[in-house]
Amino acid sequence: MERRHPVLAVHGALSHGVFAVVVLVSLAVLFAPADDVPSSPPGVDKLVHLLLFAALAASGRWAGVRAGVLAVLLVGYAAVSEVVQGASALGRSASVADWVADAVGVGAGLLAWAWAGRRTRA
């Protein structure tokens, strides 16, 4: 069994609550109508996608979701969010580049979690 620093240990209600809050934030960010999305300099949108999905991945691992399952679910969630944005009355458009940023964020969050776990064992 993998030993983790007490801060990184799965904390039951706390870790599940943090993951739930990050999921709710992602719903607000990904499915807000176009009128509610602030304008930003080029590239900031991709950074937001990357950081959001990194947070989803890291908080999901903290909550105890297995890495492989979490990766598949989050990359699928990212794809569905882009389809919904492109096909709904949100006034937003689907973007393969956003989906790629999401997938990179998932990978970054999972790698950060694994790296933090190794650092605390050393």
Contacts in CASP RR format, 6 or more apart in sequence:
PFRMAT RR
TARGET T0000
AUTHOR 0000-0000-0000
METHOD contacts of the structure
MODEL  1
MERRHPVLAVHGALSHGVFAVVVLVSLAVLFAPADDVPSSPPGVDKLVHL
LLFAALAASGRWAGVRAGVLAVLLVGYAAVSEVVQGASALGRSASVADWV
ADAVGVGAGLLAWAWAGRRTRA
2 117 0 8 1.000
2 121 0 8 1.000
3 120 0 8 1.000
3 121 0 8 1.000
4 117 0 8 1.000
4 120 0 8 1.000
4 121 0 8 1.000
5 116 0 8 1.000
5 117 0 8 1.000
5 120 0 8 1.000
8 62 0 8 1.000
8 113 0 8 1.000
8 116 0 8 1.000
8 117 0 8 1.000
8 120 0 8 1.000
10 62 0 8 1.000
10 63 0 8 1.000
10 64 0 8 1.000
11 62 0 8 1.000
12 63 0 8 1.000
15 59 0 8 1.000
15 60 0 8 1.000
15 62 0 8 1.000
15 63 0 8 1.000
15 64 0 8 1.000
16 63 0 8 1.000
17 63 0 8 1.000
18 59 0 8 1.000
18 62 0 8 1.000
18 63 0 8 1.000
19 56 0 8 1.000
19 59 0 8 1.000
19 60 0 8 1.000
19 62 0 8 1.000
19 63 0 8 1.000
19 65 0 8 1.000
22 55 0 8 1.000
22 56 0 8 1.000
22 59 0 8 1.000
22 60 0 8 1.000
23 56 0 8 1.000
25 52 0 8 1.000
25 55 0 8 1.000
26 52 0 8 1.000
26 53 0 8 1.000
26 56 0 8 1.000
26 77 0 8 1.000
29 48 0 8 1.000
29 52 0 8 1.000
30 52 0 8 1.000
30 81 0 8 1.000
30 85 0 8 1.000
31 81 0 8 1.000
31 84 0 8 1.000
31 85 0 8 1.000
31 90 0 8 1.000
32 90 0 8 1.000
33 90 0 8 1.000
33 91 0 8 1.000
33 92 0 8 1.000
34 90 0 8 1.000
34 91 0 8 1.000
34 92 0 8 1.000
37 92 0 8 1.000
45 98 0 8 1.000
46 97 0 8 1.000
46 98 0 8 1.000
46 101 0 8 1.000
47 101 0 8 1.000
49 78 0 8 1.000
49 98 0 8 1.000
49 101 0 8 1.000
49 102 0 8 1.000
49 105 0 8 1.000
50 101 0 8 1.000
50 102 0 8 1.000
50 104 0 8 1.000
50 105 0 8 1.000
50 108 0 8 1.000
51 105 0 8 1.000
52 102 0 8 1.000
52 105 0 8 1.000
53 74 0 8 1.000
53 78 0 8 1.000
53 101 0 8 1.000
53 102 0 8 1.000
53 103 0 8 1.000
53 104 0 8 1.000
53 105 0 8 1.000
53 106 0 8 1.000
53 109 0 8 1.000
54 105 0 8 1.000
54 106 0 8 1.000
54 107 0 8 1.000
54 108 0 8 1.000
54 109 0 8 1.000
54 112 0 8 1.000
55 109 0 8 1.000
56 74 0 8 1.000
56 77 0 8 1.000
56 106 0 8 1.000
57 70 0 8 1.000
57 71 0 8 1.000
57 74 0 8 1.000
57 105 0 8 1.000
57 106 0 8 1.000
57 107 0 8 1.000
57 108 0 8 1.000
57 109 0 8 1.000
57 110 0 8 1.000
57 113 0 8 1.000
58 109 0 8 1.000
58 110 0 8 1.000
58 112 0 8 1.000
58 113 0 8 1.000
60 70 0 8 1.000
61 67 0 8 1.000
61 70 0 8 1.000
61 109 0 8 1.000
61 110 0 8 1.000
61 113 0 8 1.000
62 113 0 8 1.000
65 73 0 8 1.000
67 110 0 8 1.000
67 113 0 8 1.000
67 114 0 8 1.000
70 106 0 8 1.000
70 110 0 8 1.000
71 106 0 8 1.000
71 107 0 8 1.000
71 110 0 8 1.000
74 102 0 8 1.000
74 106 0 8 1.000
75 102 0 8 1.000
75 103 0 8 1.000
75 106 0 8 1.000
78 98 0 8 1.000
78 99 0 8 1.000
78 102 0 8 1.000
78 103 0 8 1.000
78 106 0 8 1.000
79 99 0 8 1.000
81 102 0 8 1.000
82 94 0 8 1.000
82 95 0 8 1.000
82 96 0 8 1.000
82 98 0 8 1.000
82 99 0 8 1.000
83 94 0 8 1.000
84 90 0 8 1.000
85 91 0 8 1.000
85 92 0 8 1.000
85 93 0 8 1.000
85 94 0 8 1.000
85 95 0 8 1.000
86 92 0 8 1.000
86 93 0 8 1.000
86 94 0 8 1.000
87 94 0 8 1.000
END
